[in-house]
Amino acid sequence: MSEITISKAKREEADKVLHFIKELARYERMRKYVKATVADIEKNIFDDKRANVIFVRRDGEPIGFAIYFYSFSTFVAKPTLHLEDFFVNDKDRGQGIGKRVLKFLAQKALDRGCSRFEWTCLEWNKPSMKFYEKLGAKPLRGWIPFRMDGNELIAFAKEE
């Protein structure tokens, strides 16, 4: 029987982090948007500690990953654990790994004094939505994410 573990990614595994980012992008039909490099991951995740990465491992080999960070909830004046991305290899799905990772992160949120554990899901990803709702998570209705990036971000920041 194989052993499933969850552990923090190490700096020397930055290439594996990038591999899973690309796999996630493939699954989400967004591969052309991946601009991340191993150097970006080393700097921003491992050196500057802007996010955390965990691997789900089967017998020591990564079969999935999650990237998360902490934000802040103004109204309750406590941190929020935000799951940015989560991916498990196609062949390893349906074995309880997703629930295990979410429980691991939920406990991490409680250990850090978080009042919330949040993530987003693409509208078309109905299987994931059903899975999350089955676990007791609720979609946030009435909130629309906004983004400013690329040239719009640069132009706005420099606008007088």
N, C-alpha and C positions, 0 to 999 in steps of 0.2 A: 504494500500500500504506500502510495506516495504521500509526502508531508507537505502541507501548505503552510507557509509562514508569511508574515508581513513584517517588513523591516525598512528602515530609512535607507534611501539611496546614498551611495558614497560618491565622492568627487570623481574617482576613477571609473565610475559607471555613467558618466555624462553621455557617452555615445549610446548607451542603452536607453537612457531617457529620451534622447533624440529619436531613436528607433520607434519607441512607443508613441511619441508625438506624431510621427509620420503615419503610424498605424491608425491612431485615432483620427487623423485628418482623412485618411482613406475611408474609414468607416463613415465619417460625417460628410463625405463627398466634398471635402475642402482642401485636398492635397496641394492644389496650386497656391494656396495662401501661406504655406509653411515657409518661413524665412529664417527660423531658428537655426543656429549652428552649435556645435559642441562648445565652442568658445563662449557663446552667449549663455549657454546653460551653466558652464563652469563659473562665469563671472556673476551672473544674476541670482543663481540658486545657491551655489556652494560658497562663493566668496562674499557676495553682498547680502546673502540670506533673505532675499525678497520673497521667496516661496519655499515650500517644503515638498519633497518628493518621497513617496514610499513605493516600494515594489511589493507585489504579490509574487511569491516564489513557490515553485513546485520543485521539491528536492534541491533547493538552492538556486535554481535558474528562474529569472524573471519571466512571468507569464502575463503580467499586467502592471499598471502603475496608476498612481493618483498624485495630482499636484494640488496643494492647498495653501492657503495663507490666512492670516487673521486681519479682519477689518474691525470697525467699531460701530456699535449701535448707539446713536445719539440719545434716543428716548429712554433707553434703559441703562445707559452709561456703562455698558459692558462690551467685551469683545464678541465677535462673531467668527466662527470658523467657516471660511468660504472654500468649498470644494470647486476648484477651477476646472479640472478635467479628471476623468476616470476612464480607464480602458482595460479590458481583459481580452486576450486573444480569443478569436472566434471559437476555436475548438474547446476552449476551457470554460465557456459560458454554460449556464444552467446547472451548475454544481454547487451553488450556495456561496461562491466566492464574492459576488457583489454585495450580498448582505453582510458577509463577514468584514469586508473592507469598510462599509458604511458604519457598522457597529464599532469598529476600531476607531474611526474618525469621530464618531459621536462621543465615545469615551474620552478621546483626546480633548474634545471641546469641553466636556464637563471638567476634566482635570485642569484645564486652563481658565476656568471660570467663565466660559462663554455662555451667553443666554440664548444663542441661536447657532444652528448648523444649516447653512444654505448652499444651494447650487442651482444651476440653470440646466434646462434640457431643451433641445431643439424641438420645435412644434411638430415636426413630422415623425419624431421618434416615439411612437405610441407604445411599443413594448417597454421601453424604459419608464415612460410615464406611469403605465399600469403597475410596474414593479415598485416604483417609488411610493405610489399611493397605497399599495398593498402593505408596505412597511409602516404606513402612518404619516408619511410626508404629504403636505398639501401644496398645491400650486398657488403662487401669489397672484391673485387676480387683481387687475387694476394698476399694476406696475409695468411700465414699458421701459426696457433698458435703452439707454442712449449711448452713443459712442462718437468720439471724435478722434481721428487718427490721420496719419500721413500728412499730406499737404494741408488739409483743413486744420489739423492740430497746429502745425507750424505757423500757418497764416494767422490763426486766431491768437496764438501766444504772442506774436510780434505786432499785432494790430495796435494802433495808437488811438 
